[in-house]
Amino acid sequence: MALKGLKLVKQEEKEGIANYSVRQRVKATDMVDRPSEADHMRVFIINLHSTYKQRLQFTSFKNFATLRNAWMLIEEELSKVLLAKPGSKCKNNY
């Protein structure tokens, strides 16, 4: 099954979504029997850290470009929340 290898690539707790995306794409590129873009995006979202998954899992995306735009907005909003907390250190991961 084409998705089996991708299902093993999960976003690590402190990993930025951009880095996770690169790892997913590299894995997909190395696959002989590549999944469709829709299947790849579905597995990508399922394997996201809960911070992102809860915001993206019920949204329909046409392609990875629209998904990337959505996660960039989420990271921007999360950065604002972290910056608003006293004494917090915000690190952008994209």
ChimeraX attribute file (.defattr): number of C-alpha atoms within 10 A of each C-alpha:
attribute: neighborCount
match mode: 1-to-1
recipient: residues
	/A:1	7
	/A:2	15
	/A:3	17
	/A:4	10
	/A:5	14
	/A:6	22
	/A:7	14
	/A:8	12
	/A:9	17
	/A:10	19
	/A:11	23
	/A:12	13
	/A:13	10
	/A:14	8
	/A:15	13
	/A:16	16
	/A:17	20
	/A:18	16
	/A:19	14
	/A:20	19
	/A:21	18
	/A:22	11
	/A:23	16
	/A:24	23
	/A:25	15
	/A:26	12
	/A:27	15
	/A:28	18
	/A:29	11
	/A:30	10
	/A:31	14
	/A:32	8
	/A:33	11
	/A:34	17
	/A:35	17
	/A:36	11
	/A:37	12
	/A:38	14
	/A:39	13
	/A:40	21
	/A:41	19
	/A:42	15
	/A:43	20
	/A:44	22
	/A:45	21
	/A:46	18
	/A:47	20
	/A:48	22
	/A:49	18
	/A:50	14
	/A:51	12
	/A:52	19
	/A:53	15
	/A:54	13
	/A:55	13
	/A:56	18
	/A:57	15
	/A:58	9
	/A:59	10
	/A:60	12
	/A:61	16
	/A:62	10
	/A:63	12
	/A:64	15
	/A:65	9
	/A:66	12
	/A:67	16
	/A:68	15
	/A:69	10
	/A:70	17
	/A:71	18
	/A:72	16
	/A:73	11
	/A:74	16
	/A:75	19
	/A:76	14
	/A:77	12
	/A:78	16
	/A:79	16
	/A:80	12
	/A:81	12
	/A:82	15
	/A:83	14
	/A:84	12
	/A:85	10
	/A:86	7
	/A:87	8
	/A:88	10
	/A:89	10
	/A:90	14
	/A:91	10
	/A:92	9
	/A:93	13
	/A:94	11
